[in-house]
Amino acid sequence: MSLAQIEDYYTSVWAPQRRARGLDVPPLCEVREEIRRLLKAERLDEEIKKWTEQLRSRVNVDIYAW
């Protein structure tokens, strides 16, 4: 995760969301690690979704009814 990505997320997503909820916006240096964790979690979620879609596209399920 690059510092530029973290800064971009802070200015375009994180800070505006906090302002919209009426919360204070601490300086980037105080929340950098929190944002890094958020971005890593988002990236992991995206990868899991892709893997799941790939697995579903390859799976062959046969349903047998009695």
TILUM-458113 format. One line per field, with one value per atom (N, C-alpha, C): residue number from 1; residue in one letter; atom name; x, y, z. Coordinates in pm, 1 decimal. Example, Ala and Ser with C-alpha at 12.3 -4.5 7.8 and 13.67 -1.06 7.14 Angstrom:
REM residues 2
lumfi 1/1/1/2/2/2
lumse a/a/a/s/s/s
vogu N/CA/C/N/CA/C
X 1319.0/1230.0/1320.0/1285.0/1367.0/1290.0
Y -569.0/-450.0/-330.0/-225.0/-106.0/3.0
Z 780.0/780.0/780.0/708.0/714.0/787.0
END
This chain:
REM residues 66
lumfi 1/1/1/2/2/2/3/3/3/4/4/4/5/5/5/6/6/6/7/7/7/8/8/8/9/9/9/10/10/10/11/11/11/12/12/12/13/13/13/14/14/14/15/15/15/16/16/16/17/17/17/18/18/18/19/19/19/20/20/20/21/21/21/22/22/22/23/23/23/24/24/24/25/25/25/26/26/26/27/27/27/28/28/28/29/29/29/30/30/30/31/31/31/32/32/32/33/33/33/34/34/34/35/35/35/36/36/36/37/37/37/38/38/38/39/39/39/40/40/40/41/41/41/42/42/42/43/43/43/44/44/44/45/45/45/46/46/46/47/47/47/48/48/48/49/49/49/50/50/50/51/51/51/52/52/52/53/53/53/54/54/54/55/55/55/56/56/56/57/57/57/58/58/58/59/59/59/60/60/60/61/61/61/62/62/62/63/63/63/64/64/64/65/65/65/66/66/66
lumse m/m/m/s/s/s/l/l/l/a/a/a/q/q/q/i/i/i/e/e/e/d/d/d/y/y/y/y/y/y/t/t/t/s/s/s/v/v/v/w/w/w/a/a/a/p/p/p/q/q/q/r/r/r/r/r/r/a/a/a/r/r/r/g/g/g/l/l/l/d/d/d/v/v/v/p/p/p/p/p/p/l/l/l/c/c/c/e/e/e/v/v/v/r/r/r/e/e/e/e/e/e/i/i/i/r/r/r/r/r/r/l/l/l/l/l/l/k/k/k/a/a/a/e/e/e/r/r/r/l/l/l/d/d/d/e/e/e/e/e/e/i/i/i/k/k/k/k/k/k/w/w/w/t/t/t/e/e/e/q/q/q/l/l/l/r/r/r/s/s/s/r/r/r/v/v/v/n/n/n/v/v/v/d/d/d/i/i/i/y/y/y/a/a/a/w/w/w
vogu N/CA/C/N/CA/C/N/CA/C/N/CA/C/N/CA/C/N/CA/C/N/CA/C/N/CA/C/N/CA/C/N/CA/C/N/CA/C/N/CA/C/N/CA/C/N/CA/C/N/CA/C/N/CA/C/N/CA/C/N/CA/C/N/CA/C/N/CA/C/N/CA/C/N/CA/C/N/CA/C/N/CA/C/N/CA/C/N/CA/C/N/CA/C/N/CA/C/N/CA/C/N/CA/C/N/CA/C/N/CA/C/N/CA/C/N/CA/C/N/CA/C/N/CA/C/N/CA/C/N/CA/C/N/CA/C/N/CA/C/N/CA/C/N/CA/C/N/CA/C/N/CA/C/N/CA/C/N/CA/C/N/CA/C/N/CA/C/N/CA/C/N/CA/C/N/CA/C/N/CA/C/N/CA/C/N/CA/C/N/CA/C/N/CA/C/N/CA/C/N/CA/C/N/CA/C/N/CA/C/N/CA/C/N/CA/C/N/CA/C/N/CA/C/N/CA/C/N/CA/C
X 84.7/0.0/90.1/79.4/165.2/107.2/193.5/148.8/53.2/76.2/-12.2/-152.3/-163.8/-295.2/-366.4/-291.4/-348.8/-394.9/-312.7/-348.0/-470.4/-474.5/-588.8/-717.1/-712.6/-830.1/-872.3/-774.6/-803.3/-877.9/-829.1/-888.8/-1018.9/-1030.9/-1148.4/-1260.5/-1229.5/-1331.9/-1343.1/-1234.7/-1238.5/-1279.7/-1209.7/-1239.5/-1380.3/-1422.0/-1558.8/-1667.6/-1645.5/-1743.6/-1754.8/-1640.8/-1644.1/-1711.0/-1679.8/-1743.2/-1894.0/-1938.2/-2080.5/-2154.3/-2082.8/-2144.4/-2125.4/-2061.9/-2041.7/-1929.0/-1837.2/-1723.9/-1601.5/-1511.9/-1388.2/-1300.4/-1212.2/-1122.9/-980.1/-924.1/-787.0/-689.4/-569.6/-470.0/-434.3/-392.3/-358.2/-255.4/-156.9/-52.0/-106.8/-221.4/-280.2/-364.0/-409.5/-499.1/-442.8/-318.4/-256.4/-267.6/-235.1/-238.2/-381.0/-475.5/-616.3/-660.9/-624.9/-662.0/-589.5/-464.6/-389.3/-462.9/-510.2/-583.7/-715.1/-785.1/-909.9/-886.5/-783.2/-753.6/-712.9/-635.6/-597.5/-720.6/-811.8/-933.7/-1018.7/-1030.3/-1105.5/-1042.9/-911.1/-840.9/-863.7/-857.3/-880.5/-1023.0/-1120.3/-1259.9/-1276.9/-1212.1/-1219.9/-1159.7/-1045.7/-981.1/-1069.4/-1129.5/-1216.8/-1335.8/-1392.9/-1504.7/-1461.9/-1343.3/-1294.1/-1271.6/-1207.4/-1181.6/-1311.8/-1409.6/-1538.6/-1605.2/-1602.9/-1661.9/-1589.8/-1456.9/-1379.9/-1414.1/-1423.2/-1456.6/-1596.6/-1690.9/-1827.8/-1835.0/-1752.4/-1756.5/-1697.2/-1613.2/-1550.0/-1622.6/-1706.7/-1769.0/-1882.2/-1897.1/-2003.5/-2084.8/-2205.7/-2288.9/-2401.3/-2410.5/-2519.4/-2616.4/-2743.8/-2846.7/-2928.5/-2932.7/-3009.3/-3132.1/-3247.1/-3370.9/-3415.8/-3473.0/-3520.9/-3648.1
Y -116.3/0.0/123.7/203.2/320.8/437.2/529.2/647.9/731.4/731.7/806.6/748.3/615.0/551.0/584.2/581.4/612.6/757.4/847.0/989.2/1014.5/947.9/964.0/915.1/801.1/748.3/843.3/896.3/990.1/1112.5/1171.4/1295.7/1273.4/1160.2/1141.4/1060.7/978.4/892.1/912.3/889.0/883.2/1016.1/1122.3/1252.7/1302.5/1294.0/1337.6/1258.3/1129.2/1049.0/1095.6/1125.1/1171.7/1308.4/1396.6/1529.7/1517.6/1428.1/1409.9/1360.7/1286.3/1237.1/1334.0/1447.5/1547.8/1515.1/1428.7/1391.1/1474.9/1486.1/1558.7/1476.3/1543.7/1478.1/1497.2/1392.7/1404.6/1411.9/1460.4/1466.5/1326.5/1321.6/1194.2/1116.1/1183.0/1112.1/1033.7/1074.8/1005.3/884.4/879.9/772.0/690.3/711.5/643.2/491.0/436.1/290.3/235.9/309.7/268.6/260.1/360.0/361.1/249.5/224.6/114.7/-17.4/-39.5/-162.3/-169.6/-57.3/-54.4/-90.9/-32.8/-60.2/-205.5/-261.0/-402.3/-490.7/-458.2/-537.4/-529.1/-410.4/-395.4/-477.2/-473.1/-549.6/-699.3/-746.2/-887.1/-927.1/-844.0/-872.2/-883.7/-794.9/-800.3/-929.6/-970.1/-1094.4/-1214.9/-1217.5/-1329.0/-1336.5/-1222.2/-1220.8/-1276.4/-1234.7/-1284.3/-1434.6/-1483.0/-1626.6/-1704.3/-1653.0/-1720.2/-1727.7/-1618.3/-1617.8/-1716.1/-1721.2/-1813.9/-1959.0/-1986.3/-2122.5/-2160.3/-2069.1/-2098.0/-2121.6/-2052.1/-2070.3/-2205.1/-2263.4/-2392.0/-2512.6/-2489.6/-2601.6/-2660.5/-2789.1/-2859.9/-2931.6/-2885.5/-2942.4/-3022.4/-3145.5/-3231.7/-3246.8/-3226.7/-3241.0/-3364.1/-3456.0/-3576.9/-3570.3/-3589.4/-3587.8/-3732.3/-3758.9/-3894.7/-3921.0
Z 0.0/0.0/0.0/-101.0/-110.4/-31.2/5.0/76.9/-8.2/-138.3/-228.7/-227.6/-225.7/-221.4/-90.2/18.3/148.9/153.0/103.1/101.9/14.1/-100.8/-191.0/-123.6/-58.0/11.5/123.8/194.6/304.3/252.4/144.0/94.7/17.5/-51.2/-135.7/-71.1/28.3/87.2/238.2/309.0/455.6/519.1/485.9/546.0/508.9/381.8/348.9/421.9/440.9/513.6/658.4/720.2/859.6/869.7/776.3/777.5/760.3/673.2/647.4/772.3/856.0/980.0/1096.4/1069.8/1174.2/1269.8/1228.4/1312.7/1277.8/1374.0/1347.0/1253.4/1182.5/1087.6/1137.4/1199.9/1247.1/1130.0/1154.8/1047.7/997.0/873.9/810.3/891.2/947.0/1020.1/1139.3/1192.8/1307.6/1267.1/1144.0/1101.2/985.2/953.0/838.4/850.5/967.4/983.7/978.8/1031.6/1024.8/879.3/801.6/659.4/585.4/620.1/556.9/580.8/704.5/735.8/658.1/647.2/571.0/424.1/365.8/225.5/204.6/298.8/288.4/297.6/387.8/402.6/276.3/217.9/93.4/-18.1/-26.8/-131.0/-111.4/13.1/42.1/5.2/39.0/2.9/-147.5/-222.4/-368.9/-421.7/-366.4/-409.6/-378.5/-261.7/-224.6/-319.3/-354.0/-449.0/-584.6/-630.6/-759.3/-753.7/-646.6/-633.2/-630.1/-557.0/-547.3/-683.8/-758.2/-892.3/-983.9/-975.3/-1057.2/-1022.1/-892.5/-850.8/-895.9/-883.9/-927.0/-1077.0/-1153.6/-1298.2/-1339.5/-1254.7/-1287.0/-1229.7/-1130.8/-1062.1/-1145.0/-1135.1/-1203.1/-1095.6/-1073.0/-968.6/-1031.2/-990.5/-1034.0/-919.3/-947.6/-844.7/-879.0/-783.5/-801.9/-713.2/-770.9/-694.2/-673.2/-561.2/-531.7/-600.3
END
